[in-house]
Amino acid sequence: MPRSKKNDNAPTANPKEAAHRKVSCPQCPLRDREVFRDFTPEELAFVSVFKTGELTVKAGTMLFLEGTNSAHLYTVLSGYAFRYKQLPDGRRQILNYCFPGDFIGLQGAVMHEMQHSIEALSDMVLCVFQREGLWRLFESHAGLSFDVTWLAARSEQIVDQHLLAVGRRSAVERCGFLLLDLSRRCEELGLLGPGNKVRIPITQQHIADTLGLSLVHTNRTLGRLIRDRLLRWKEYEFEILNRDRLAELVGDDNPEPTVRPLV
């Protein structure tokens, strides 16, 4: 059944339900991760005020809907989401996946209207920020302003990588590249399970919608990776068995982790 462009029955994040802060910014568990840069005391004080609360949402909740605007931005404290665009007949293209530490909703804050939708892939906890606070950030904190610009540029870079994969890689190369990327992002955040398993509630339909493949083609492609002993797969969990061979197959240069901002 084709998806409707606007699902009026889909649950939508309601920032009014955000509770008072449960995790203070200085005690944020993400700040212990080596992948995130340290704040200066002044920056940390500002972000502690910029954050107005936390929002807990269930899997399937629509965080942002294309064509609408929002008074809020979020940082993912825990859980996963995905960004996508959709055609009028329901065909969907997943653009990227959102992980803990990602800053989402910036497009709506700057352009006054979201040009894509974001849906919770799992249950999530989000740090909530008022949109108008973004202007105070740019006015008074050059370092944080650069961080927001860096995050926007990084988002563009990820879309570039996925566009290259969809446009020029074979189906097997596309699939391998996507799974390598998801695995690497989990590894940077210390989220790999026992045996380096990647536990994300991602299905073959999500992969198909990310790679521009049919569900049948996606199933066959995963089957080839499994037969070649590069991958173990089941819904909501996968394990890369030979990272070097898979990276060679997809033409991936295995970039070193980059220290990045956390707002």
N, C-alpha and C positions, 0 to 999 in steps of 0.2 A: 504494500500500500504506500503511495507517495506521501511524503511528509508535507504538511501545510507550511506555508511560509511563516505564518504567525500562529503559534499554538496557544490559543487563548486559555487552554486548560492546563498548560504547563505551570508548575510552581515558579514563583519569581522571588528573588531575594528582596527582603524588606528591611532596609537599614534601620527602620524605627524599632525593630525587634532586637537591635544590638544591645547587649548587656553592658553594664559598666565594665571598665577594663579589668580583666582577670589576670592578664599577663602584662606586667609593666615592661616598657621598652628596654630598660637596663637589664632586666632578667629574661629577655627574649631568648628562648632556647636556640633559635637560629643563629644568634650572634656568636655562638661557640664554634660554628663551622668555619673551617679554614678558607672556604671558597668566598666568604664575604669579608669585605674590608671593614676596618674599625671606624667608628664614628669619633669625632672630636667631642669633648664634653658639651660644647655649645650646640653641635648638631644633634646630639642625643637629647638634650633638653628641649630643643625645638620639636623634634619628632614625637617626643613624649606628650607634647601639647597638641600637635597636629593629629595624632591618633585620638579618635573620639570614642572608640569602643571596639567590641568584637562581635562578629556575626557568625552563628553556626547554621549551616545549610545542609540539606540532604542531597544525596546523589540525584541528578536529574533537574535540580533547581536551575532556572535561567538567571544568571548573574547580570548579564547585559543582553539586550535585544537590539538587533540591527534596526536602525531608523529611529531609535528613541534616545533620549538623553538621561543623564543621572546626576544627582547632586553629590555622588560619592565615588571614591576610588578605593581600591582594596590592595592589601598585600596578603598573599596566601601564607597563612601560618601553618596549616596542615591540610593535606588532601590534594586532589588533582582536578583540573578542569581542561576543557578544550575550546579553542577559538575556531569559528567556522563562518562561512557564507553559504547562502542557500538560494537556489533558483526558484522561480514561481511554481514549478512543477514538483518541488520537493527534493530535487537532487542537491546533495550537500557536499561541500569541499571543506574538510578540516584543514586549517591553516597551521596550527601549532598546538602544543600542549602546555598547560600552566602547572608549574611545580611550586613547592614551598619556597618562599622568598621572592616570587615573581610579583611585580607591581602591575595591576590590571585596571583598565578603565581610563587610561590616560588619553586615548583617542577621543572619547566623548568629552573629556574635560577641555581639550584644546580646540576641537572642531565642532563642539556643541551637539554632536549627534554621532552615535556609534555607527561605524561602517561594517561591523561584523557582530556576531553574537558570541556569547561565552556561556557554556553550560557546565555545571559541576559534574565531573566524571565519577567522583566518590563523595562521601560525606566530607565536609570541609569546615575549617575555622578560618575566618578572614579578619584581618585588622582593618578597621573602617576609618576613612579619612574624608573630611569635607572638601569638596572641590575648591571652594574659595581659598582654602588654606594653601593651595598650590601656588597662588600668586604671591603670598607672603614668603613662601620658600624661595621663589625666584628673586624677590626683592632683597632678601636679607642674608641668604646663605649661598655663596657662589659654589662651594663644594657640593652641596646637595643639588643645586641646579645642574651642575655637570653630571651628577649621578643620574638624574632623571633623563637628561639628554643621552647619556651612555646607554641606559636601559632601552630607550626608544630605538637607538641605533642597533643595539643587539637584537631587538625584536625584528628589525628589518633584515639583519644578517641571517637570522634563522629562516625567515620566509624565503630569502634568496637561495639558501641551501636546499630547501624543500622544493622550490620551483625548478632548480637544476635537476634534482632527483626525478621529479615527475616528468620533466620535459626531455631528459636525455638518458636516464638510466633505464635498463631493462627492468621488467617486473621483479626479478629476483634481486637485482641490485637495489631497487627502490626499497623493497621490504627489508633487506639486510641493513641498509643505511638507516632506516627509521628505527629499527630495533636496537642498533648500535647506539644511536643518539639517545634514545630513552634510557638505555642501560647506563650510559655514561653520565647522564644527568642525575640518575638515582645514586650512582657511585659518588659523585661530587658532594651530594647532600647526606651521605651515610645512610641511604635508604634501601640498600640491597639486602635481601633476605638471606637466610642460610644457603650456602652453596652458590652465592652470588645470584640468587633468583631475583627477578624484577617483578614485584607484586603491584601491578597497576590494573585496575578494573577495565582493561581494554579488550575489546572483542574483535573478531575478524571483520565485522561491519565497520568498526572505527578505522581499522587498517585500510580497508577498501576505500573508505571515504577520504582518507588522508592521501592515498597513493593514486587515486583516480582509476581504480580497477573495479571490476565486478566482484561480487562475493565469491562466485565460483572460481574466478582467476586467482583471487587472494588465497583461497583454500588450497589450490594446486601449488601456488608459489610457496606457501608455508610448508606444504608437504615435501617439496624438493629440498628446502633447507633442513628439514628434519631428517630426510633420507640421507643427505650428505653429512649428517652428524655435526652440523653447525649449530643446531638449535633444538631445545625442547620447548614445546608449546602446549598450553592449555588456556582456556578462557581465564582471564584475570591474573595470569602468571606466565612468565617465560624465562628461559635460562639460555644464555649464549655459551656454547660448549667450547668453541675455539675462536676467540676474539681476533687473533692475528689473521687466521684464514678468512674469516668473514670480512675483516677490514680490507684485505687484499682483493677479495672478490668484488667489493663495491667501489674500490678505488678511493678509500678513505685514508687520510693522512694521519689519523690518530692525534689530533691537536692536544697540546698540554692544557690542563685546567687553567682558567683565567680568574684571578681574584676580581670579584664584581661587587657592585653596591647592593645594599639592602636598605630599603626605605621603610 
